[in-house]
Amino acid sequence: MQRKLRVFAAAALFVAAMPAIVHAQKTQRGKDAGKRMMCMCGGCGDSVTGCTHTGGAFSGPCATAKTMQKEIDQHVDQGDSDQSILEAFVAEYGPTVLLEPPKHGFNLLAWIFPVAIPLIALILVWELVRRWKRKAILAPAGGPPVDHEFLERAQREASGDDRE
């Protein structure tokens, strides 16, 4: 029992020391800016703030995410605006650092296509079905005309009236 208690106490001390080991953003503004940028390590695809890099020898932000978090904190400490922080990272890493593409120019298509393509497809399917229904109207059967007397006789025989 004592041994389990000692192991538990050691684990608790280790967990208490973790915040000193794992770097976290200093301010909420820094966290928010980090959520708008992608970790550029090339392995996780998470945001800078959300990089967990699970698996392997450790679980937590990778070295690239920690470096980016420190840079964000430096920009926040200098009083830079959110837009200027994003622009600084775009200048350093390129536009792929942004999790959301800018809503102007060619990138506007990334915002419009997810809505426009399904709508266009729905309109095309609607029109196709409408045309198929229009073609499906039954046309009278073709063939030689049937004599009126022959039709009357067939109707009498079908009804069971055999008088001629």
Buried (B, 14 or more C-beta within 10 A) or exposed (E): EEEEEEEEEEEEEEEEEEEEEEBEBBEEBBBBBBBBBBBBBEEBEBBBBBBEBEEEEEEBBBEBBBBBBBBBBBBBEEEBEEEEBBEBBBEEBEEEBBBEBBEEEEEEEEBEEEEEEEEEEEEEEEEEEEEEEEEEEEEEEEEEEEEEEEEEEEEEEEEEEEEE
